[in-house]
């Protein structure tokens, strides 16, 4: 799967489900969890409003304004 396809898949899943863990994203897209983190970093750098909360209850969500 191309990186652009992976990033688009992450965006689509977050839009549909609002909040997901990196592990859930990796399982849904059938990719390695490190790939999820790399794509999230690339999306943040490109200006997509994504927030990564760490910890046991952490998840990846869109930033609300």
mmCIF file of the C-alpha atoms, coordinates in Angstrom:
data_MODEL
# 
_entry.id   MODEL 
# 
loop_
_atom_site.group_PDB 
_atom_site.id 
_atom_site.type_symbol 
_atom_site.label_atom_id 
_atom_site.label_alt_id 
_atom_site.label_comp_id 
_atom_site.label_asym_id 
_atom_site.label_entity_id 
_atom_site.label_seq_id 
_atom_site.pdbx_PDB_ins_code 
_atom_site.Cartn_x 
_atom_site.Cartn_y 
_atom_site.Cartn_z 
_atom_site.occupancy 
_atom_site.B_iso_or_equiv 
_atom_site.pdbx_formal_charge 
_atom_site.auth_seq_id 
_atom_site.auth_comp_id 
_atom_site.auth_asym_id 
_atom_site.auth_atom_id 
_atom_site.pdbx_PDB_model_num 
ATOM 1  C CA . UNK A 1 1  ? 0.000   0.000  0.000  1.00 0.00 ? 1  UNK A CA 1 
ATOM 2  C CA . UNK A 1 2  ? 1.397   3.408  -0.952 1.00 0.00 ? 2  UNK A CA 1 
ATOM 3  C CA . UNK A 1 3  ? 2.023   5.954  1.792  1.00 0.00 ? 3  UNK A CA 1 
ATOM 4  C CA . UNK A 1 4  ? -0.606  8.320  0.379  1.00 0.00 ? 4  UNK A CA 1 
ATOM 5  C CA . UNK A 1 5  ? -3.178  5.500  0.431  1.00 0.00 ? 5  UNK A CA 1 
ATOM 6  C CA . UNK A 1 6  ? -2.269  4.702  4.031  1.00 0.00 ? 6  UNK A CA 1 
ATOM 7  C CA . UNK A 1 7  ? -2.615  8.324  5.116  1.00 0.00 ? 7  UNK A CA 1 
ATOM 8  C CA . UNK A 1 8  ? -5.953  8.622  3.333  1.00 0.00 ? 8  UNK A CA 1 
ATOM 9  C CA . UNK A 1 9  ? -7.129  5.425  5.015  1.00 0.00 ? 9  UNK A CA 1 
ATOM 10 C CA . UNK A 1 10 ? -6.177  6.827  8.418  1.00 0.00 ? 10 UNK A CA 1 
ATOM 11 C CA . UNK A 1 11 ? -8.079  10.033 7.707  1.00 0.00 ? 11 UNK A CA 1 
ATOM 12 C CA . UNK A 1 12 ? -11.157 8.151  6.558  1.00 0.00 ? 12 UNK A CA 1 
ATOM 13 C CA . UNK A 1 13 ? -11.177 5.899  9.629  1.00 0.00 ? 13 UNK A CA 1 
ATOM 14 C CA . UNK A 1 14 ? -10.732 8.834  12.002 1.00 0.00 ? 14 UNK A CA 1 
ATOM 15 C CA . UNK A 1 15 ? -13.513 10.731 10.288 1.00 0.00 ? 15 UNK A CA 1 
ATOM 16 C CA . UNK A 1 16 ? -15.867 7.758  10.579 1.00 0.00 ? 16 UNK A CA 1 
ATOM 17 C CA . UNK A 1 17 ? -15.013 6.699  14.123 1.00 0.00 ? 17 UNK A CA 1 
ATOM 18 C CA . UNK A 1 18 ? -13.811 10.003 15.651 1.00 0.00 ? 18 UNK A CA 1 
ATOM 19 C CA . UNK A 1 19 ? -11.285 8.343  17.980 1.00 0.00 ? 19 UNK A CA 1 
ATOM 20 C CA . UNK A 1 20 ? -9.024  5.330  17.521 1.00 0.00 ? 20 UNK A CA 1 
ATOM 21 C CA . UNK A 1 21 ? -5.814  3.980  18.966 1.00 0.00 ? 21 UNK A CA 1 
ATOM 22 C CA . UNK A 1 22 ? -2.761  3.448  16.797 1.00 0.00 ? 22 UNK A CA 1 
ATOM 23 C CA . UNK A 1 23 ? -3.148  -0.291 17.299 1.00 0.00 ? 23 UNK A CA 1 
ATOM 24 C CA . UNK A 1 24 ? -6.742  -0.195 16.044 1.00 0.00 ? 24 UNK A CA 1 
ATOM 25 C CA . UNK A 1 25 ? -5.687  1.805  12.985 1.00 0.00 ? 25 UNK A CA 1 
ATOM 26 C CA . UNK A 1 26 ? -2.855  -0.639 12.278 1.00 0.00 ? 26 UNK A CA 1 
ATOM 27 C CA . UNK A 1 27 ? -5.197  -3.626 12.535 1.00 0.00 ? 27 UNK A CA 1 
ATOM 28 C CA . UNK A 1 28 ? -7.858  -2.046 10.320 1.00 0.00 ? 28 UNK A CA 1 
ATOM 29 C CA . UNK A 1 29 ? -5.359  -1.058 7.625  1.00 0.00 ? 29 UNK A CA 1 
ATOM 30 C CA . UNK A 1 30 ? -3.246  -4.204 8.057  1.00 0.00 ? 30 UNK A CA 1 
ATOM 31 C CA . UNK A 1 31 ? -0.019  -2.250 8.546  1.00 0.00 ? 31 UNK A CA 1 
ATOM 32 C CA . UNK A 1 32 ? 2.635   -2.053 11.245 1.00 0.00 ? 32 UNK A CA 1 
ATOM 33 C CA . UNK A 1 33 ? 1.944   0.255  14.175 1.00 0.00 ? 33 UNK A CA 1 
ATOM 34 C CA . UNK A 1 34 ? 5.179   2.184  13.452 1.00 0.00 ? 34 UNK A CA 1 
ATOM 35 C CA . UNK A 1 35 ? 3.790   2.984  10.008 1.00 0.00 ? 35 UNK A CA 1 
ATOM 36 C CA . UNK A 1 36 ? 0.722   4.490  11.677 1.00 0.00 ? 36 UNK A CA 1 
ATOM 37 C CA . UNK A 1 37 ? 2.922   6.747  13.818 1.00 0.00 ? 37 UNK A CA 1 
ATOM 38 C CA . UNK A 1 38 ? 4.992   7.820  10.799 1.00 0.00 ? 38 UNK A CA 1 
ATOM 39 C CA . UNK A 1 39 ? 1.867   8.657  8.794  1.00 0.00 ? 39 UNK A CA 1 
ATOM 40 C CA . UNK A 1 40 ? 0.329   10.578 11.704 1.00 0.00 ? 40 UNK A CA 1 
ATOM 41 C CA . UNK A 1 41 ? 3.532   12.618 12.006 1.00 0.00 ? 41 UNK A CA 1 
ATOM 42 C CA . UNK A 1 42 ? 3.499   13.332 8.250  1.00 0.00 ? 42 UNK A CA 1 
ATOM 43 C CA . UNK A 1 43 ? -0.153  14.376 8.401  1.00 0.00 ? 43 UNK A CA 1 
ATOM 44 C CA . UNK A 1 44 ? 0.530   16.725 11.323 1.00 0.00 ? 44 UNK A CA 1 
ATOM 45 C CA . UNK A 1 45 ? 3.479   18.300 9.513  1.00 0.00 ? 45 UNK A CA 1 
ATOM 46 C CA . UNK A 1 46 ? 1.303   18.874 6.451  1.00 0.00 ? 46 UNK A CA 1 
ATOM 47 C CA . UNK A 1 47 ? -1.242  20.763 8.558  1.00 0.00 ? 47 UNK A CA 1 
ATOM 48 C CA . UNK A 1 48 ? -3.948  18.185 9.231  1.00 0.00 ? 48 UNK A CA 1 
ATOM 49 C CA . UNK A 1 49 ? -5.400  18.908 12.705 1.00 0.00 ? 49 UNK A CA 1 
ATOM 50 C CA . UNK A 1 50 ? -4.690  15.567 14.392 1.00 0.00 ? 50 UNK A CA 1 
ATOM 51 C CA . UNK A 1 51 ? -3.994  15.119 18.092 1.00 0.00 ? 51 UNK A CA 1 
ATOM 52 C CA . UNK A 1 52 ? -2.210  12.131 19.595 1.00 0.00 ? 52 UNK A CA 1 
ATOM 53 C CA . UNK A 1 53 ? -2.939  11.548 23.270 1.00 0.00 ? 53 UNK A CA 1 
ATOM 54 C CA . UNK A 1 54 ? -0.545  9.204  25.007 1.00 0.00 ? 54 UNK A CA 1 
ATOM 55 C CA . UNK A 1 55 ? -1.155  6.831  27.857 1.00 0.00 ? 55 UNK A CA 1 
ATOM 56 C CA . UNK A 1 56 ? -3.510  4.013  28.682 1.00 0.00 ? 56 UNK A CA 1 
ATOM 57 C CA . UNK A 1 57 ? -6.598  5.946  27.572 1.00 0.00 ? 57 UNK A CA 1 
ATOM 58 C CA . UNK A 1 58 ? -4.822  7.682  24.718 1.00 0.00 ? 58 UNK A CA 1 
ATOM 59 C CA . UNK A 1 59 ? -6.035  7.777  21.159 1.00 0.00 ? 59 UNK A CA 1 
ATOM 60 C CA . UNK A 1 60 ? -5.715  9.638  17.887 1.00 0.00 ? 60 UNK A CA 1 
ATOM 61 C CA . UNK A 1 61 ? -8.395  12.207 17.074 1.00 0.00 ? 61 UNK A CA 1 
ATOM 62 C CA . UNK A 1 62 ? -9.004  15.319 15.027 1.00 0.00 ? 62 UNK A CA 1 
ATOM 63 C CA . UNK A 1 63 ? -8.328  18.541 16.903 1.00 0.00 ? 63 UNK A CA 1 
ATOM 64 C CA . UNK A 1 64 ? -11.464 20.516 17.644 1.00 0.00 ? 64 UNK A CA 1 
ATOM 65 C CA . UNK A 1 65 ? -11.285 24.252 17.243 1.00 0.00 ? 65 UNK A CA 1 
# 
